[in-house]
Amino acid sequence: LHKGTMPDHLSRFAKALTDSSATLGSIATPQNWFEAFDLLRKYISSLRSKKKKVIFLDEFPWMATNRSRFLTAFTDFWNGFAADRSDLVVIICGSSASWMIKKVLRNKGGLHNRVTERIILHPFTLGETKLLLQKKGIQITDVEIIKLYMAIGGIPFYIEQVNPGESTTQFIDRTCFKKNGIFRLEYQELFASLFDNSEKHLLIIETLASHPQGITRDELLQKTKLNSGGGTTSILDELITSGFISTQVPYGKKKKEQLYKIKDHYILFYLKYIRDSSTAQSNLWTSIVNSPSYQSWSGLAFEQICLEHIDQIKKALRIEGIQSTHSAWHTRGDDTIPGAQIDLLIDRADNIINLCEIKFSNTPYTITAEYAGKMRQKMASFNHTVKHRKSLFPTMITSFGLLENKHSQNFIQQSVTAKDLF
């Protein structure tokens, strides 16, 4: 029970145990959690079947109210009874990420190293998102699904808000820009429910949102004015574990130079467009999608989606069986060579490096002479900066593929389209 008292939780525990047990009869509400788990122990011991028995405790942190000693009683139940039974599976869940990490995964007491398996629920991929939409009777194109994913990511609960007969634009207008739209309210509630004292979590998130390409830990600390101690490290770990931010070591850099960046699509979309928007203007998203701001944002959002679907990209390039690493790359340049940035670099064990340019557009992308020249300059910068003996394959990842011309035919080695990401 969200914000329930200890008596409330004990009463519901007794009711659940009564409903599950035909042998114990009506169970009176226990006085404390030790009595509650003793009742559970008694019920399990009465079962003669050797089949697996599952105890599922949902929203585990909600039951650990102040002075309830819930976690102590559960630890006693697990260590003194449940852990030694091969027929017993105890599953605990909790949406409060910080609590689960601190109190369970990093428990220094009786639950230290007691977790058998960690199940972290990752967002749906584009392919899984498409299957869920089809299950709801929603038929939209792959590129429209990508546009939807750019705004809300692959969270199943978010995807389920789409209605049949509703375009992506209509959906975003309704849920993000109407006065009571679900995604106008989600942001603050999300962090408050997941993290205790979430002010610092929000500070880090909103600082990273201003640097979509990522910044180092030192830069983050400087901008947020947070200290470099264990408290900040714990907050960063919680945000990473919860899937809100990610880290990546740029090509050729050391781990201490890794970049922190926001990973969650909805958070980026909220801070970019929803937070400061007015509910007075109708069809707001319709006007935004025709603006230069949208072109910039959609390019970065599509780039993030591609990085999240690297396995699908490797499969489309027919290199899934070849050992490889992937990362972004950039150089500031020097007196000899200008600075350059490569969206995605796939370094392969077969002496090939795919230099991938990622472009999102509503039509097939045209490689002009000017753009081909810029890509050649990037390759020259890479060769000048990075000492290697591998062949470079200019590779394009686009929404609708490439318009055929001499540059796409004679310069680009491989091409991946939006449908390959599903």
FITI-931383 format. One record per residue (C-alpha): x, y, z; residue number from 1; residue in three letters. Coordinates in steps of 0.001 Angstrom, whole numbers. Each point is the difference from the previous one (the first is absolute). Layout:
# FITI-931383
X  Y  Z  NUM  ALA
...
//
This chain:
# FITI-931383
0  0  0  1  LEU
1504  3323  -1043  2  HIS
516  2104  3153  3  LYS
-1772  -2676  2028  4  GLY
604  -393  3736  5  THR
1527  -3065  1603  6  MET
-3450  -1251  1238  7  PRO
-1365  472  -3534  8  ASP
2776  -2101  -1499  9  HIS
-259  -2724  2637  10  LEU
-3768  -204  -549  11  SER
418  -422  -3757  12  ARG
2783  -2528  559  13  PHE
-2349  -2103  2140  14  ALA
-2747  272  -2620  15  LYS
2365  -1118  -2801  16  ALA
1196  -2942  2085  17  LEU
-3598  -981  825  18  THR
-925  92  -3703  19  ASP
2997  -2199  -886  20  SER
-457  -2567  2765  21  SER
-2923  -2380  223  22  ALA
1444  -1721  3083  23  THR
615  2857  2406  24  LEU
-3502  1469  -73  25  GLY
-566  3686  688  26  SER
3252  1499  1208  27  ILE
-73  2770  2585  28  ALA
2086  3086  -687  29  THR
3471  -513  1502  30  PRO
1347  2543  2469  31  GLN
3324  491  -1760  32  ASN
2002  -1177  -2993  33  TRP
1772  -2749  1939  34  PHE
-3391  -1575  734  35  GLU
-1026  535  -3627  36  ALA
2986  -1881  -1387  37  PHE
-413  -2707  2637  38  ASP
-3525  -559  -1372  39  LEU
1405  -179  -3510  40  LEU
2635  -2489  1158  41  ARG
-2710  -2130  1637  42  LYS
-2106  6  -3166  43  TYR
2911  -986  -2251  44  ILE
1024  -2775  2382  45  SER
-3525  -1437  -209  46  SER
291  -482  -3772  47  LEU
1045  -3518  -957  48  ARG
450  576  -3733  49  SER
3573  84  -1305  50  LYS
-963  2423  -2776  51  LYS
1475  3505  -63  52  LYS
-1699  2419  2365  53  LYS
166  3701  -820  54  VAL
-251  2836  2521  55  ILE
-441  3312  -1809  56  PHE
393  3210  2010  57  LEU
-842  2971  -2197  58  ASP
1002  3594  834  59  GLU
2329  -1327  2677  60  PHE
1109  3471  1220  61  PRO
-3588  1076  711  62  TRP
-257  -2622  2768  63  MET
3191  1201  1699  64  ALA
-1700  2852  1865  65  THR
1763  1860  2810  66  ASN
703  -2184  3067  67  ARG
-1818  -2955  -1595  68  SER
3141  -2213  23  69  ARG
-1369  -1533  -3184  70  PHE
3419  -485  -1609  71  LEU
1388  -1582  3180  72  THR
-2905  -2442  155  73  ALA
308  -849  -3682  74  PHE
3763  -565  402  75  THR
-696  -2382  2886  76  ASP
-2587  -1863  -2102  77  PHE
2361  -297  -2962  78  TRP
3167  -1009  1861  79  ASN
-1700  -2202  2574  80  GLY
-2448  -1827  -2262  81  PHE
-413  876  -3670  82  ALA
3614  16  -1220  83  ALA
499  -3707  789  84  ASP
-3051  -1197  -1927  85  ARG
593  -954  -3623  86  SER
-3762  13  -689  87  ASP
-477  3624  1039  88  LEU
343  3098  -2193  89  VAL
-287  3403  1672  90  VAL
-453  2917  -2409  91  ILE
161  3560  1287  92  ILE
-787  3037  -2138  93  CYS
241  3702  603  94  GLY
-418  3113  -2109  95  SER
2018  2056  2502  96  SER
3358  -533  -1646  97  ALA
2098  1725  2646  98  SER
-1571  -2048  2813  99  TRP
437  -3339  -1803  100  MET
3609  781  -839  101  ILE
980  1198  3481  102  LYS
-2065  -2358  2150  103  LYS
98  -3208  -2043  104  VAL
2643  -104  -2723  105  LEU
2634  1727  2160  106  ARG
-1205  -1253  3351  107  ASN
2918  -316  2435  108  LYS
-1962  -2044  2527  109  GLY
-1953  -3221  -167  110  GLY
-893  344  -3695  111  LEU
3592  577  -1132  112  HIS
621  -2098  -3123  113  ASN
-3359  -1766  444  114  ARG
-1527  1123  -3319  115  VAL
-32  -2989  -2357  116  THR
-1071  1829  -3150  117  GLU
-504  3619  -997  118  ARG
-2694  737  -2559  119  ILE
206  3535  -1337  120  ILE
-2918  885  -2250  121  LEU
1390  1676  -3095  122  HIS
-2140  2087  -2377  123  PRO
-1488  -1752  -3002  124  PHE
2006  37  -3212  125  THR
-1518  1458  -3155  126  LEU
-990  -3511  -1069  127  GLY
-1727  -711  3314  128  GLU
-1690  3414  -139  129  THR
-1373  -851  -3439  130  LYS
-1375  -3319  1293  131  LEU
-1735  1730  2929  132  LEU
-1572  2594  -2296  133  LEU
-1199  -2740  -2351  134  GLN
-1468  -1847  2982  135  LYS
-2041  3150  705  136  LYS
-1167  93  -3614  137  GLY
2195  2996  -879  138  ILE
1513  -75  -3478  139  GLN
2557  2732  -642  140  ILE
3169  -19  -2081  141  THR
3436  -824  1368  142  ASP
1118  3624  -323  143  VAL
-3093  1179  1924  144  GLU
846  -2497  2741  145  ILE
3500  1469  120  146  ILE
-1496  3499  352  147  LYS
-2120  -1303  2875  148  LEU
3049  -1668  1585  149  TYR
1965  3254  -242  150  MET
-2521  1667  2303  151  ALA
-853  -2704  2549  152  ILE
2517  -2813  -482  153  GLY
-860  -3658  463  154  GLY
-1800  49  3372  155  ILE
-2993  -2357  -470  156  PRO
-2303  2092  2224  157  PHE
744  3039  -2149  158  TYR
-546  -1873  -3255  159  ILE
-3355  -1299  1254  160  GLU
-1289  3594  126  161  GLN
-191  69  -3824  162  VAL
-3566  -365  -1275  163  ASN
-1083  -1798  -3188  164  PRO
-658  2420  -2849  165  GLY
2364  2572  1505  166  GLU
3044  1291  -1857  167  SER
3330  518  1768  168  THR
-495  3773  -242  169  THR
-3500  -202  1508  170  GLN
1255  -2243  2793  171  PHE
2828  2360  953  172  ILE
-2315  3033  -84  173  ASP
-2564  -1762  2222  174  ARG
2331  -1510  2596  175  THR
2789  2577  117  176  CYS
-1500  3414  -692  177  PHE
-3582  -128  1267  178  LYS
-576  1405  3498  179  LYS
-512  -3372  1675  180  ASN
2150  -2029  -2374  181  GLY
1603  -2961  1726  182  ILE
3505  977  -1094  183  PHE
-335  3550  1317  184  ARG
-289  -1455  3504  185  LEU
2205  -3079  -239  186  GLU
3415  1623  385  187  TYR
-218  1263  3587  188  GLN
-1975  -3024  1194  189  GLU
2516  -2347  -1585  190  LEU
3013  1219  1960  191  PHE
-1901  504  3241  192  ALA
-1192  -3626  -96  193  SER
3342  -1509  -948  194  LEU
2497  1892  2121  195  PHE
131  1281  3547  196  ASP
973  3683  83  197  ASN
-18  202  -3791  198  SER
1145  3633  -252  199  GLU
3586  -971  -827  200  LYS
-1170  -2623  -2475  201  HIS
-1992  2688  -1801  202  LEU
2951  2399  89  203  LEU
2226  -2548  -1728  204  ILE
-2685  -873  -2545  205  ILE
-703  3604  -942  206  GLU
3710  786  -252  207  THR
586  -2952  -2337  208  LEU
-3016  1027  -2079  209  ALA
1918  3132  -981  210  SER
2829  -2165  -1354  211  HIS
-1603  -2654  -2240  212  PRO
3373  -1273  -1245  213  GLN
1053  -690  3593  214  GLY
2488  1464  2464  215  ILE
2655  -1457  2294  216  THR
-487  -552  3711  217  ARG
2304  2906  836  218  ASP
-1966  2319  -2292  219  GLU
-3253  -1198  1549  220  LEU
1240  656  3525  221  LEU
1215  3439  -1003  222  GLN
-3316  988  -1561  223  LYS
-2189  -1409  2788  224  THR
2364  1040  2829  225  LYS
-496  -3440  1573  226  LEU
2864  -1512  1960  227  ASN
1964  -2955  -1344  228  SER
-713  -2295  2939  229  GLY
-1943  -3196  356  230  GLY
-3367  1738  155  231  GLY
293  1281  -3552  232  THR
1376  -3360  -1149  233  THR
-3057  -1731  1475  234  SER
-2367  2405  -1755  235  ILE
1730  -579  -3342  236  LEU
-136  -3772  558  237  ASP
-3719  203  780  238  GLU
-687  2007  -3159  239  LEU
2009  -2482  -2089  240  ILE
-1640  -3058  1582  241  THR
-3440  1538  -556  242  SER
771  541  -3695  243  GLY
-174  3801  49  244  PHE
3627  690  -876  245  ILE
2823  -1978  -1579  246  SER
3755  209  -321  247  THR
2196  -588  -3007  248  GLN
3718  183  -500  249  VAL
724  1848  -3285  250  PRO
2188  -1845  -2482  251  TYR
3656  181  942  252  GLY
-690  1474  3450  253  LYS
582  -1421  3480  254  LYS
-2746  -1016  2427  255  LYS
561  3098  2132  256  LYS
-965  2040  -3095  257  GLU
-3386  -1706  -366  258  GLN
-2976  2198  -780  259  LEU
-3280  123  1920  260  TYR
-3141  688  -2027  261  LYS
-3755  -372  321  262  ILE
-1317  -3258  -1393  263  LYS
-3732  335  688  264  ASP
-1918  1342  -3018  265  HIS
-2989  1322  1934  266  TYR
2182  2034  2377  267  ILE
1840  1627  -2905  268  LEU
-3289  736  -1753  269  PHE
-1594  1412  3141  270  TYR
2883  2366  732  271  LEU
296  1039  -3655  272  LYS
-3651  634  -833  273  TYR
-2582  -773  2684  274  ILE
1254  1757  3135  275  ARG
-155  3555  -1290  276  ASP
-2877  -447  -2437  277  SER
-3355  1752  262  278  SER
-3240  -1961  159  279  THR
-1855  2909  -1601  280  ALA
1201  -806  -3525  281  GLN
-1756  -2871  -1731  282  SER
1793  -2381  -2378  283  ASN
3338  1218  1362  284  LEU
1987  -3038  -1142  285  TRP
-1252  488  -3556  286  THR
1702  3384  -106  287  SER
3168  -1246  1692  288  ILE
662  -2822  -2487  289  VAL
450  2586  -2747  290  ASN
2561  2044  1939  291  SER
3836  -33  -164  292  PRO
-23  -994  3686  293  SER
-1718  -3258  -927  294  TYR
2600  -799  -2649  295  GLN
2791  321  2554  296  SER
-1815  -1901  2737  297  TRP
-1196  -2835  -2245  298  SER
3526  -524  -1302  299  GLY
1376  -445  3530  300  LEU
-2958  -2156  1074  301  ALA
406  -2285  -3037  302  PHE
3714  -249  736  303  GLU
-792  -1160  3537  304  GLN
-2459  -2590  -1327  305  ILE
2666  -1364  -2340  306  CYS
2481  -366  2849  307  LEU
-2641  -1930  1949  308  GLU
-565  -2318  -2969  309  HIS
3615  -726  -827  310  ILE
-673  -3754  -218  311  ASP
-2594  580  -2715  312  GLN
2415  2289  -1868  313  ILE
2757  -2610  107  314  LYS
-2442  -2585  -1289  315  LYS
-1018  2279  -2879  316  ALA
3685  481  -836  317  LEU
420  -3810  149  318  ARG
2743  289  2608  319  ILE
-1858  -1399  3036  320  GLU
2358  -2991  34  321  GLY
3138  2149  -17  322  ILE
1453  1206  3277  323  GLN
-268  3773  188  324  SER
-232  2993  2299  325  THR
-1991  3170  -565  326  HIS
180  3585  1226  327  SER
-166  3604  -1127  328  ALA
3168  1902  -909  329  TRP
1034  3617  -134  330  HIS
3122  2103  -206  331  THR
494  3702  579  332  ARG
2559  165  -2764  333  GLY
3291  1862  -54  334  ASP
2061  2239  -2272  335  ASP
209  -2814  -2548  336  THR
-3521  -1418  -113  337  ILE
-3452  1436  927  338  PRO
-2204  -1439  2723  339  GLY
-2424  -2763  -894  340  ALA
-2687  -2209  1498  341  GLN
-1266  -3444  -1018  342  ILE
-3448  -1037  1283  343  ASP
746  -3710  233  344  LEU
3198  -1909  -580  345  LEU
6  -3822  -202  346  ILE
3504  -1396  388  347  ASP
40  -3565  -1335  348  ARG
2380  -2901  538  349  ALA
147  -592  -3777  350  ASP
2073  3186  -461  351  ASN
-2949  2179  -1032  352  ILE
-1331  3102  1728  353  ILE
-3504  1170  -896  354  ASN
-197  3792  278  355  LEU
-3748  481  357  356  CYS
-1836  3235  -715  357  GLU
-3543  73  1434  358  ILE
-2633  2143  -1729  359  LYS
-3740  254  615  360  PHE
-2224  1448  -2724  361  SER
-3449  -479  -1517  362  ASN
1374  -902  -3423  363  THR
2950  -1997  -1347  364  PRO
3204  1777  962  365  TYR
2109  1632  -2710  366  THR
3782  -212  154  367  ILE
1081  3239  -1636  368  THR
3512  792  -1196  369  ALA
342  2363  2966  370  GLU
-1098  -2638  2510  371  TYR
2256  -2638  -1551  372  ALA
2859  2473  359  373  GLY
-791  459  3715  374  LYS
4  -3745  531  375  MET
3361  -316  -1737  376  ARG
1310  2726  2282  377  GLN
-1225  -1944  3035  378  LYS
1790  -3086  -1261  379  MET
3169  2032  -481  380  ALA
-293  1370  3553  381  SER
-516  -3519  1344  382  PHE
3029  -1345  -1895  383  ASN
2109  2918  1202  384  HIS
-1043  -345  3648  385  THR
-344  -3769  429  386  VAL
2843  -2326  -892  387  LYS
-1501  -3075  -1634  388  HIS
463  -2333  -2930  389  ARG
-3631  -732  -775  390  LYS
-2179  782  -3005  391  SER
-2657  2663  545  392  LEU
-3530  -662  -1253  393  PHE
-2154  3147  -258  394  PRO
-3425  -1181  1149  395  THR
-3368  1786  47  396  MET
-2864  -678  2424  397  ILE
-3114  1819  -1199  398  THR
-3768  -185  362  399  SER
-839  -640  -3677  400  PHE
3311  -964  -1550  401  GLY
2064  1953  -2524  402  LEU
-950  1709  -3241  403  LEU
2141  -1691  -2587  404  GLU
2670  2172  -1579  405  ASN
3714  -287  -676  406  LYS
882  820  3602  407  HIS
-2278  -2616  1536  408  SER
1193  -2599  -2525  409  GLN
3726  707  -105  410  ASN
751  1290  3487  411  PHE
-2405  -1522  2544  412  ILE
935  -3618  700  413  GLN
-3041  -1133  1996  414  GLN
-3444  1374  856  415  SER
-2526  -741  2762  416  VAL
-3606  1228  58  417  THR
-2655  424  2673  418  ALA
-1642  -3360  -740  419  LYS
3286  -1734  841  420  ASP
-322  1211  3594  421  LEU
-3116  -2102  627  422  PHE
//
